Structure formats: structure tokens, C-alpha cells
Amino acid sequence: MPLRPSARTARDHRERSGACATHRGYRRVLGCLAVLVGLHWRSLLIASGLRATAFSSAASAGRPGRRGGPLALAAGSSSKGVQLVTNTMCPFAQKAWVALEESGLPYETKEISLYGSNGKPAWFMKLSPRGEIPVIALPDGSAVVDSESILDWVAEQAPSMAPSDAAAGAAWRRLLSDRLLPAGKRRVQMGGGKEELDQALAEMDVALRAAGTDFAAGDNFSVADAAAVPFIQRLAANYGIPKELTALTAWWGRVRERPGVSKTMMQSWWWWW
């Protein structure tokens, strides 16, 4: 059965996490979700809540505060350079990909499947014991797991990607996790919730108007903007952006044309649960 919008359980908060992973409850919910018109079966993958190594630059990266302590993961193997372990249909992996592309940092990608007989190889499970993507594998054998932590890492490594207004960046990312993602999930899964989603989008429009800049947290494209890309892409494709939200519409028009963003926009994609 679909969860009530007001339920405050761990599952309610999965859309707030920064990773995609298969979930043991897949078969139990398959029957209920299969009736949803227009959803690809791969969108049944659910994001769960592993947090990664915290970086001192989290505040300057415009990252909202998160509950719980950091978790550092040691990699089972190392590569010659920075490697993004990803799946191009995962929205959380996409925002990490956008940030890396826009940063200009050197990196390579390794795409894996999260399901089936070829999914989640042993080397990957050493990097991410919960089997979640995205993961940054570092040359020293360590790993950064969870897209939010990866955004912080990118902002630390490439200061041009840090929001010039850290408070605005943190508020924007909090708006995404606390308002947009839950509202979008209910809109798709339950078929209702249009007003709630429109209100969340309107709050984003207000934030952009208040900033008075081309991007979410300053005059530069930052990790705050990268954080929103996959979710606005999916919602705009399925429902459109209300025409009265001119600031959000203009922001998306600028952002989607950036080479580092357009490169990541796949024709097939998952939602964020």
C-alpha cells in the first residue's frame, strides 16, 4: 500500500538520501506500483540512506545540516585517478556527474548495474557495502559515498563550484530534500498532490527571485544548482514547470543548455525512490 504523505518513517525519508540502490521490499511493492501509468519498471529502485565522509567544506558548499555522524568507507581497490562509479539513469548519480563535469576536475566513469546477475560486483561492494551509487573512488583507496557528500567533495576540490552565497546554497539544497523530492514522489506515485508539487516549485521560484542572480546561490553555477538538475529535468519532462514561475523557468533554460548538464541528460532515467 502507498505510504501516507504524513508518515514519518525511514522509508518516507529515502527520497532525501543521496544514493540509488535496490531494496529488499521490491517484490512486495511491485504489484502496487505496476499499475502506475507511464512508469518504467526500473524506477522501482529505491534510494536508501547511507551517509558518507563529511568534509570541512560542507558549509561553504552550501550543504544543509544532516542528522547523524559521518561514515568513512575504505575502498577495496584503488584506481590511477578519480573514478565515478555510477549508473546514468540514477538521479543521485546524475547530480554528482553534473558537478564533476562542470568542475573541470579530471575523472573517469565506471558504470555498473544495480540489479540482475551482473549487478553489484564484489569490488563495488567493497567500496559501498550497502550497494549504493554514486561513489567516488579515490587514488588513495578511500571512497566518498552519497551524492550530497560528493557535491561537498567537488566544492572542496574545485572552489569555483562552491556557492558564493553559502547560506542560499544550503537553503536551496534543503528545499530540494525537504519539499521538492517528497512532493514529486507523491505526485507520481499517488497521482495526486499537484498543489503540493506546484507549491514546492513556487518556493524554488521565490528563492531564485530573492537571490537576484542567474543561479541558485550566486552568479556562478555551483553544486547547489547541480543538486537540482536531475529532479527538475524529470518533473519538467513529465509535468512541465508552471508558466507563472518565470524565475524557475529561466533558471532551467540557462542550466539545461550548459555542456556539463546536457551531457548527463539521458532519454531513459529512473525516478528517485
C-alpha positions in Angstrom: 0.0 0.0 0.0 1.2 3.5 -0.7 2.6 5.3 2.4 0.5 8.2 3.8 2.1 11.5 3.0 2.3 12.3 6.7 4.1 9.2 7.7 7.5 9.9 9.2 9.3 6.6 8.8 12.7 5.8 7.4 11.1 4.9 4.1 9.5 8.3 3.9 12.9 9.8 4.1 14.6 7.7 1.4 14.0 10.4 -1.2 16.2 12.7 1.0 19.2 10.4 0.8 21.8 10.8 -1.9 22.0 7.4 -3.4 20.3 4.8 -5.6 20.1 1.1 -4.5 17.9 -1.9 -4.9 15.7 -2.7 -1.9 14.6 -5.9 -0.3 11.0 -4.8 -0.4 11.0 -4.6 -4.2 8.8 -7.6 -4.8 6.3 -6.6 -2.1 5.6 -3.2 -3.6 5.8 -4.3 -7.3 2.2 -5.2 -7.5 1.0 -1.9 -6.2 3.4 0.2 -8.3 2.9 -1.7 -11.5 -0.5 0.0 -12.1 1.1 3.4 -12.3 0.8 4.6 -15.8 3.9 5.7 -17.6 6.4 4.5 -15.1 9.3 2.4 -16.3 9.9 -0.7 -14.2 13.4 0.4 -13.4 12.0 3.4 -11.5 11.1 0.9 -8.7 14.6 1.1 -7.4 14.6 2.9 -4.1 17.2 5.2 -2.7 18.3 4.4 0.9 20.1 6.5 3.5 23.9 5.8 3.7 25.8 8.9 4.6 29.5 9.4 3.5 32.6 11.1 4.8 31.9 14.6 5.9 34.2 17.3 4.6 35.2 20.6 6.2 33.9 22.4 3.2 30.3 21.3 3.7 29.2 24.7 4.9 31.0 26.6 2.1 29.5 24.1 -0.4 26.0 25.3 0.7 25.1 21.9 2.2 22.3 21.8 4.7 22.9 20.2 8.1 22.2 16.5 8.2 21.4 14.2 11.2 23.8 11.5 12.3 27.5 11.1 12.2 29.7 10.7 9.2 30.8 7.3 7.9 34.1 6.8 6.2 34.4 3.9 3.9 37.7 2.3 2.8 37.8 1.0 -0.8 38.8 -2.5 -1.7 40.9 -1.3 -4.6 42.3 1.9 -6.0 42.4 3.4 -9.4 45.1 5.6 -11.1 42.8 8.6 -10.8 39.4 9.7 -9.5 36.7 7.4 -10.6 32.9 8.0 -10.5 31.1 4.7 -10.0 27.6 5.3 -11.4 24.6 4.4 -13.3 23.5 7.0 -15.8 19.8 6.6 -15.1 20.1 7.3 -11.3 19.2 10.9 -10.4 21.5 11.0 -7.4 24.4 9.7 -9.6 23.4 12.3 -12.2 23.8 15.3 -9.9 27.3 14.0 -8.9 28.1 13.6 -12.6 26.9 17.2 -13.3 29.1 18.6 -10.6 32.2 16.7 -11.9 31.6 17.8 -15.5 31.1 21.4 -14.5 34.1 21.5 -12.2 36.6 20.6 -14.8 38.2 18.1 -12.4 39.8 15.1 -14.2 37.9 11.9 -13.6 36.8 8.7 -15.3 33.5 6.8 -15.0 32.7 3.2 -14.3 29.0 2.3 -14.9 27.5 -0.6 -13.1 24.1 -2.3 -13.0 22.2 -2.4 -9.7 20.1 -5.4 -10.5 20.3 -8.8 -12.1 23.0 -11.4 -12.2 25.6 -8.9 -13.4 24.7 -6.3 -10.8 26.8 -5.1 -7.9 30.2 -6.8 -8.4 32.3 -7.7 -5.4 34.8 -4.9 -5.9 31.9 -2.4 -5.8 30.5 -3.8 -2.6 33.9 -3.2 -1.0 33.6 0.4 -1.9 29.9 0.7 -0.9 28.8 -2.1 1.4 25.2 -1.1 1.1 25.4 -1.3 -2.7 24.6 2.3 -3.3 25.6 4.7 -6.0 27.1 7.2 -6.7 30.6 6.5 -5.3 33.8 8.4 -5.8 36.8 6.0 -5.7 39.9 8.0 -4.8 43.5 7.1 -5.8 44.5 6.5 -2.2 42.0 3.7 -1.9 39.3 5.6 0.0 35.8 6.4 -1.2 33.2 9.1 -1.0 29.7 7.6 -0.9 26.4 9.5 -1.3 25.8 12.2 -3.8 25.5 15.0 -1.2 28.9 14.2 0.2 30.3 14.0 -3.4 28.9 17.5 -4.0 30.8 18.7 -0.9 33.9 17.0 -2.1 33.7 18.6 -5.6 33.2 22.1 -4.0 36.3 21.4 -1.9 38.4 20.3 -4.8 37.1 22.9 -7.2 36.3 26.1 -5.3 34.6 27.6 -8.3 31.8 25.1 -7.7 31.2 26.3 -4.2 28.2 28.7 -3.9 29.2 32.3 -3.5 26.3 32.6 -1.0 26.7 29.6 1.3 23.5 30.3 3.2 21.5 30.5 0.0 23.1 27.3 -1.2 22.2 25.4 2.0 18.7 26.7 1.9 18.3 25.7 -1.7 19.5 22.2 -1.1 17.3 21.9 2.0 14.3 23.0 -0.1 15.1 20.2 -2.6 15.4 17.5 0.1 12.6 18.6 2.4 10.0 19.9 -0.1 10.6 19.1 -3.7 11.6 15.4 -3.6 8.8 14.3 -1.2 6.2 16.3 -3.2 7.4 14.9 -6.5 7.3 11.4 -5.2 3.7 11.7 -4.0 2.7 13.4 -7.3 4.0 10.4 -9.3 3.2 7.5 -7.0 -0.3 8.6 -5.9 -1.4 10.5 -8.9 -2.5 13.5 -6.8 -0.5 16.1 -4.9 -0.4 18.6 -7.8 -0.9 21.5 -5.4 1.9 20.3 -3.1 4.3 19.9 -6.0 3.3 23.3 -7.5 3.9 24.9 -4.1 7.4 23.4 -3.8 8.2 24.6 -7.3 6.9 28.1 -6.4 9.2 28.1 -3.3 12.1 27.5 -5.6 10.9 30.3 -7.9 10.8 32.6 -4.8 14.3 31.6 -3.8 15.6 32.4 -7.2 13.9 35.8 -7.2 15.3 36.6 -3.8 18.8 35.6 -4.9 18.6 38.0 -7.9 21.3 36.1 -9.7 21.4 33.7 -12.6 22.0 30.7 -10.4 20.7 29.3 -7.2 23.3 30.7 -4.8 25.3 33.3 -6.7 26.4 34.4 -10.1 28.3 31.1 -10.7 26.9 27.7 -11.4 27.6 25.7 -8.3 27.0 22.4 -6.6 23.7 23.9 -5.4 22.5 24.1 -9.0 23.8 20.6 -9.7 21.8 19.2 -6.9 18.5 20.3 -8.5 19.2 19.3 -12.1 18.0 15.6 -12.2 14.8 16.4 -10.3 13.8 19.4 -12.3 14.6 17.5 -15.5 12.3 14.7 -14.6 9.4 16.9 -13.3 9.7 19.3 -16.3 9.6 16.4 -18.7 6.5 14.8 -17.1 4.5 17.8 -15.8 6.2 20.9 -17.1 7.0 24.0 -15.0 4.0 26.2 -14.3 4.3 29.1 -16.7 3.9 31.7 -13.9 7.1 30.6 -12.3 9.2 32.7 -14.6 12.4 32.7 -12.5 12.5 28.9 -12.2 11.7 28.6 -15.9 14.5 31.0 -16.8 16.9 29.2 -14.5 16.2 25.8 -16.0 16.6 27.3 -19.5 20.1 28.5 -18.6 21.1 25.4 -16.8 19.9 22.7 -19.2 22.0 24.3 -22.0 25.2 24.1 -20.1 27.5 21.4 -21.7 28.2 19.8 -18.3 24.4 19.4 -17.7 23.2 18.4 -21.2 25.8 15.7 -21.4 24.1 13.9 -18.4 20.5 14.1 -19.6 19.6 10.6 -20.7 16.5 9.6 -22.6 15.8 6.8 -20.2 16.0 7.5 -16.4 14.8 6.5 -13.0 12.8 8.5 -10.5 14.3 8.9 -7.0 12.9 6.0 -5.0 
